């Protein structure tokens, strides 16, 4: 951790919010320098997540708290939100048992 530095590049900051550029600059022990840059992180309007990726992210975040069954139920309700009569079922899906 002592060898890691984080710094702002004003040139990249000036591009926000049009782009959300981040750059990683790695220097190996052998002296090789590897630089990679991304302007549109996954989930950005210009790099959207697929439904499958959204579902996987939701399950990863919610399963530890809700359990697999309740998380799947909550996700199903969210995918069908426009057809729900109210939000009581959704709130119940997230409430403590």
FENJOZI-V95065 format. One record per pair of residues at least 12 apart in sequence whose C-alpha atoms are under 10 Angstrom apart, sorted by the first residue. I is the first residue (numbers start at 1). J is the second residue. Records with the same first field share a line. If there is no record, write none. Layout:
BEGIN
I=J  J
END
This chain:
BEGIN
4=26
5=25
6=24
8=22  23
9=21  22  23
12=39
15=39
16=39
18=39  40  45  46
19=38  39  40  41  44  45  46
20=38  39  40  41  44
21=37  38  39  40  41
22=36  37  38  39  40  41
23=35  36  37  38  39
24=36  37  38
25=37
51=79
54=75
55=72  75  76  79
58=71  72  74  75
59=71  72  74  75
62=74  75  94
65=94  96
66=93  94  95  96  97
70=92  93  94  95  97
71=93  94
72=93
73=89  90  93  94
74=89  90  91  92  93  94
75=90  93
76=90
77=89  90  93
78=90
END
